[in-house]
Amino acid sequence: MTAEIIDGKAFAARIRGEVAGQVAALRRDHGIVPGLAVVLVGEDPASQVYVRNKHKQTVEAGMESFEHRLPVETSEEELLALVARLNADPAVHGILVQLPLPAQIDADKVIAAIDPAKDVDGFHISNVGLLATGQKALVPCTPLGCLMMLRDRLGSLSGREAVVIGRSNIVGKPMAQLLLRDSCTVTVAHSRTRDLAEVVRRAEIVVAAVGRPGMVTGDWIRPGATVIDVGINRIEDAETGKTRLVGDCDFESCAAVAGAITPVPGGVGPMTIACLLANTLTATCRAAG
Ligand code: GUN
């Protein structure tokens, strides 16, 4: 079998187009312009790329983009003061503090300080709890994008065997909650899971979010399964010496067995920012009542 390649780039462009249409209507009919504030502390190169892309796509969707770049030596108090200002600013409907943060700042404390109604990352424990109890929440963008691709490919997910590899707060745990909400039978596997290959082989849906390049190989994949690769790993090509991006799945061998698979790059990545824009629109509409 040769898998269908799920085109996250095209899917994300479609979502951004829909968001832009709704943003235009909100402006025309109610005079409201959604505003997204993104805070970057320090100069982590990967984070800088993300933040630049977020800014560009926010503006393209017709939203207001507020960028706050702070020096790497910024104190926790200074960052908390900025978050408090953004919480109080009526032009700001969504707040995202880019992770990771420098060592002197406690990320949990910063996330806890964000107004849950503006928490477009869905990381605040209030949103985490709402999602876990099946209530209306702002949902983390990466797993939300994965869920959209799965629903688009498979239709109803009800009763399907899903294995999520990775238990991070950003991807693994919320992904498991979303799949459970869609009535999947969910297994969360991780670095201590015994017989990992055997566990993954049960899955009709595999979501790999471990940050280990090429860890999942084709012999782990149930024939026809849908494979969502969240990994974005920079590796150096032994032949050319150039760095390139690879996922957590060994693409060639997995694509030979799976029914469908997301590529890296061009799969989950573009969906994350599209979902961030969708979350910002959601937060704006809820704030407007
Ligand atoms: N760093 C890597 N992914 C993310 C994300 O989804 N949100 C935030 N705030 N930081 C990140």
Residues whose N, C-alpha, C, O or C-beta is under 5 A from the ligand:
A	BS01	GUN	L96 V97 Q98 L99 P100 D121
